[in-house]
C-alpha cells in the first residue's frame, strides 16, 4: 500500500529545483581571456586566480592592498573582514597599476559598477563563444585549485 504523503512530496507545488549544468572553464580559455588592458586584466586575474567575488573585488580600496595581501572588508561570508593572497605576478601588476594611476588610499581600485563589470565579462565570453558570468571565474578558481591537489577543506575555506 502506498503512503498517502508520497503524493504531497512530489506534487507540482513541491518539485525539486532543476539543476542547471554549469560549465567549468578550462585553463586555456581563461588564459585567452586575460586582456592587455591593465585594469581589465587585474579584474579577471583576481577573480580567476584568487577566487574573489565581483562585489568584493569592486569594493577594494587602495589602502586594502598590501604587498601580496588584499583585505576584503564586509565580505559576503558575513565576517567583518577576510584576507586574500595574490600570486606574486598579480601582486606586481597590482602594485604597478596603483602607482601608475596615483590612487589615494581611500580610492576604489576598480571604480566601475557591478553591471559594467558583469557586462565586460559577458562580452569577453561572447568573443570566445563561451557563456560567461563573473561567478564562473570564481568557480574556475576553486576547481583549478582542487584539481591541482589543494584539499577541498582548504578550497572551501579560502575561496
N, C-alpha and C positions, 0 to 999 in steps of 0.2 A: 504494500500500500504506500502511496506517495505521501510525502509530508505536505500539508496544505501551505506551509510557509515558503516552500520552494517557488511557488508561483509569484509570491511577492518579491523574492530575491532577484528574480530575473525578469521582472515586468519592464515595460518600456520606460517607466519613470525612474528606475534604478539601474540602468545599464552601466556596465563598467566603461570608463573612459577609453576611447580608442587610442591606442599607442601610435604616435606619429614616428615613422622611421627617421632617424637622424643620420646625416652623413658626417662621417669623421674625415676631415681633410687630410690629405697626405702631405708629407714634408715638402715635396717639390712644388705643390700648389701654393702652400704658404710662402715658401721662399720666392716664388714668382710674383707674389702679391706685394712684396716689400718694395715700396717706391723709392725713388731718389729724392723726393721731397722730404727734407728732414723731419718736419712735423708729422706728416702722414706716416713716415717710416717708423717713428717712435711710437705713434698710436698703435700701429699694427704689431710692432715687436713687443710692446709692453703687454698687449693682450695675449699674443700667441706664445711668448716666452715666459712671461711672469704670471699669466692667468688672471690678470686684473679684469674686473667688470668694467664696462664702459662708463658707468656712472662714477665709480671710484676713480677711474683714470681722469675724467674730466674735472674732478674736484681737487686734483693735486695742485698745490701751490709751490712756487719756487722754494719756499722755506721748508717744504716737506721732503726735499731731495737732499740727501747727504751721502756723498760718495756712491756706494752701491746700494744704499738703503732708501726705500720710499716709505714714508709714514702715511698710511691711509686713515684719514680721520672720518669718523662716523661711517664705518663700512656697513654693508648690508647684513653682516652677521649679527649686528646689534651691539658689538663691543664698542668701547669708546674709541679705540684705535687699533690698527693692525700694522704689521711691518711686512713689506715685500722686498725681496732682494733681486737686484738686476744682475744679469750676467755682465762680465767686465766690459765687453764690447758695447753693450747697450748703455751702460753707465757712462762710458766715454762719450758716446754720441749725445746722451742727455746733457752732460756737462758742457760740451761744445755748443749745443743748442741753447742752453741757458745763458752762457757767456756771450754768444753771438747775437742774442736778442735783447740783452740788457734788462732782464726781468728784475723787478723789485721783489723782495721776499714775499709780499702778500699777493703778488700777481698769480693768476692761474696759468699753469704751464701750457694748457691747451684751451684757449678761450673761445671754444665753439660750443654750440648747443648739442644736446643728445641727438636731436633729429638730424642735424648736419653730419655728425659722426656716423650715425646709422645709415644715412643716405650715401655717404662717401664709401662705406664698407660694402653696401649693397651694389653700388655702381661698379666697384672694383671686382666684385664677384661676377657680375654680368659680363664684364670684359673677358673673364676667364671661363665663361659658360658654367658657373657654379652658383647655386642659390646660397647666399651667404648673409649671415647676420653677425652682429658683434659677439653674441654669446657663442657662436660657432668657434671663434678664435680661442675663447676661454676653454671650451670643451676640447679643442685640439691640444691645448697646453696640458691638460690633465691626462689625456690619452697618450700623448707623446712621452710624458714623464713615466707613466705606468708601464708602457711598452719598453722603456729603457731601464727597467729594474727598480724604480722607486716604489717602495711598498705602498699599497693602497691606503693604509692608515695615514701615512705621511701626505700622500696626494690629497686626501680628503680634508686634512687639517690645514694644509698650506694653500691649496687652490680652492 
